[in-house]
Amino acid sequence: MLISIGTLQTAQAQNPLDSQGYHDLTKSAEQRAADLVSRMTLEEKTAQLINDAPAIPRLGVREYNWWNEGLHGVAGAGNATVFPQAVGLAATFDAPLIHQVADTISIEFRAKNLERLHRFGGSDWFRGLTVWSPNINIFRDPRWGRGQETYGEDPYLTSRMGVAFVQGLQGDDPTYYRTVATPKHYAVHSGPESGRHRDNVTPSRYDLEDTYLPAFRATITEGKAASIMCAYNAIDGQPACANDDLLVTHLRKDWGFKGFVVSDCDAVGDIYYKTSHHYRATPEDGVAAAYQAGTDLICGNANEADHLTSAVRKGVLPETVLDTALVRLFTARIKLGQFDPAPTVFPSITAADYDTQANRDLSQRVAESAMVLLKNQGSLLPLKSEPRSIAVIGPNADSIDSLVGNYNGDPSHPVTVLAGIRARYPNATVHYAQGSGLIDPVLSAVPDAVLCRDKGCAEKGVTVSRFSSHDVTGAPRETTTEAGIRQSWSGEKRSGAVRFEGYLTAPESGEYRFRYDADGGYRIWVNDKMVVDAWRVDWRPSIATGAIKLEAGSHNSIRVESFQRQPKGDEKLIWSLPSDAGAQAAVAAAKDADLVIFAAGLSQRVEGEEMHVDAVGFSGGDRTSIDLPPIQQNLLEKVSATGKPVVLVLLNGSALGVNWADEHVPAIVEAWYPGGQGGAAVARLIAGDFSPAGRLPMTFYRSVDQLPAFNDYTMKGRTYRYFKGEALYPFGYGLSYSRFQYAPLTLSARQVRGDEPVTVSTKVSNSGGVDSDEVVQLYVSHPGEKNVPIRALERFERIHLKAGETKTVSFTLDSRALSTVNQDGTRSVKPGKVAIWLGGGQPDNRKGLGKTAGAAAALTITSTQVLAP
């Protein structure tokens, strides 16, 4: 039954703000929450424990959807400032800047919340204030499709970025959270995507403490995150959302967490699903296991509310356990100001405070800070003068997808690489040729002229059958004849389906590739052979294609079926011809140009969360190869063969093994998914408007052959901390347009006890002719100990130095920075030698990359100090 806003207002009037109870502003948020929960019925309670929580008008509780995403900007709520993807944020090595980014995002969340209040004055999906970010899982393997959402492979870098992001999201107001931050996915979660709902991982106690938990510990104990999300996977046989060791011992006992735990979506169902963990036999036992371990909010099936009610009535779950969870949840909502007079809650923020020019300018500055110069042979960059003509080539050259990554908002003024180059070089002739797709040749709409209703091609057009639901069996609701294979959905209904049937005349002989460009699922048959089956898409469109060989002049039966996923949208059948006109055009453009800018890489269409991609090198959102996709590699080689200088710009969320490019292409830039203004940042870097200073937050391996199996969670052989092979580009690496020198290190003491800190200082000089940032990195190693990292980043700072300028940089290393982890998972400082390196990267870059500027020193520790968990 629909309840009017007026009814809600009447209910609120019965509980005026100056009364006692949960509207009493003199009481603490926890006291108010406890009073509110005490007034609820069991059914009202259980309904509030699902992410899409209904209103309780009689108590003045507004409807609220807890699910909101803010990984690198407000996601899924229309126009918003889109910052670089999280892995790009990490590449800045600039924690204060990331705090500013998160602070800006939190204001935009408040503005979006004000802009469109939902039923009963509450908030709808992606319009609330509980933000399910940041993702602080360790990017332990470059094959993981969601690694782009993380801050890379290093626990310390991830910790500092995570703390900065959490504090920026939540703000520093003494009374209210600006938003609630939710570090995720707790814990030991980083692929493969295909098994995430059923995989049981068994990390050693050493790896758990040394690698997988430090960032979570930091965001809770230092960042004071008010929420945390438990993962899909099981750890040592217990699902993460029912895991006593994680949720009780570590989180609440050792780290003192007082906030609420939200499940990943449907992770509580995984506890009892037979196709998942099947850790408990019934839904009631499953939800009971989650709540008794400390989960407080279920994201997923609304039926879980009924399971919770049933669990209480059957005596499987005490109602008091639910009360504890509800108090935590409503404490957060009260601290967000949802029960207080609106003029008292961040009154300076308005509904217009999102996607502003100032915020877009900040996004561009962050993109510039994130870009990593990987190669610059012969100092090709920055360009010495404006070229007469520039060829901009590649699947990511004019792609908005490659700007925004995943979990993204919509940039209102996106600047692609092509647009950025044209704006920065207005007097140059700029030729654009896409050249290839991400994983296929360039695809274009199948022209109506090649389609017929009959094999003899006596009647043009195709037969179109429309169905009222996704099920295309049975009689259609209507059948028509139309000129081509395309569909425009309109209206609010999302349950339609369409079938096209006819014949296609092949203009050439050879291999054709087909795709139906759609938001929903689709299937394509040619000559009664299914060439594409992308029917199983969920919330993300597929770019799957299928190949078939056809003879010139042949008439071939074609059938396409598609279902509607979005209320509105245009769809069409697209193909590539054997002659590959796209690649030919790219080579021609390169021959006519003075400079080639080749924008290659990936996008969230091929790497991401549990998705359907049928292509060599990809599987379920993950990758099976880290090479540049073959279609792009072939095009890059053809373009390079023209002899024109090439700048390779990589737009991607994970490491690419661009070995051929490293040997043959003079300049390579890693731009990540650079956000809405990313193309302007790329153009400015090429022009030399700033000196690049981004650093790699992960190792760029040469091949997956250098790595252990993807589903092996042992850290041995992974990341710069344990990898003993030769990387293509190491963690912490990045070139500059300037040069830097480091003076010998000064230590406050050469010998300290295990409980004493030590300060490390040096002078850093910009000895080049260009003003530039430098990322000063401090690494610690323990040469006398076994089974510890080769070295570990323990401090870093990004500084700006004018040409010829010198600055003093100092870091204090406490006991945790000097500690190592024992095999039983305990952490301690041990007597012995500690080697310290301070420089612009790791001390031993691979052969051919040049010597890293920096300085080393040795420290002696004289006693043992055991640290708290």
Secondary structure, 3 states (H helix, E strand, C coil): CCCCHHHHHHHHHCCCCCCCCCCCCCCCHHHHHHHHHHCCCHHHHHHCCECEECCEHHHCECCEECCCCCCCCCCCCCECCCCCCHHHHHHCCCHHHHHHHHHHHHHHHHHHHHHCCCHHHCECCCCCCEECCCECCCCCCCCCHHHHHCCCCCHHHHHHHHHHHHHHHHCCCCCCCCCEECCECECCCCCCHHHCCCCEECCCHHHHHHHHCHHHHHHHHCCCCCEEEECCCEECCEEHHHCHHHHHHHHHHHCCCCCEEEECCCHHHHHHCCCCCCCCCCHHHHHHHHHHHCCCEECCCCHHHHHHHHHHHCCCCCHHHHHHHHHHHHHHHHHCCCCCCHHHCCCCCCCCCCCCHHHHHHHHHHHHHHCEEEEEHHHCCCCCCCCCEEEEECCCCCCCHHHHCCCCCECCCCCCHHHHHHHHCCCCEEEEECCCCCCCCCCEECCHHHEECCCCCCCECEEEEEECCCCCCCCCCEEEEECCCEEEECCCCCCCEEEEEEEEECCCCEEEEEEEECCCCEEEEECCEEEEEECCCCCCCCCCCEEEEECCCCEEEEEEEEECCCCCEEEEEEEECCCCHHHHHHHHHHHCCCEEEEEEECCCCCCCCCCCCCCCCEECCEECCCCCCHHHHHHHHHHHCCCCCEEEEEECCCCCCCHHHHHHCCEEEECCCCCCCHHHHHHHHHHCCCCCCCCCCCCECCCHHHCCCCCCCCCCCCHHHHCCCCCCECCCCCECCCCEEECCCEECCCEECCCCCEEEEEEEEECCCCCEEEEEEEEEECCCCCCCCCCEEEEEEEEEECCCCEEEEEEEECHHHHCEECCCCCEEECCEEEEEEEECCCCCCCCCCCCCCEEEEEEEECCCEECCC
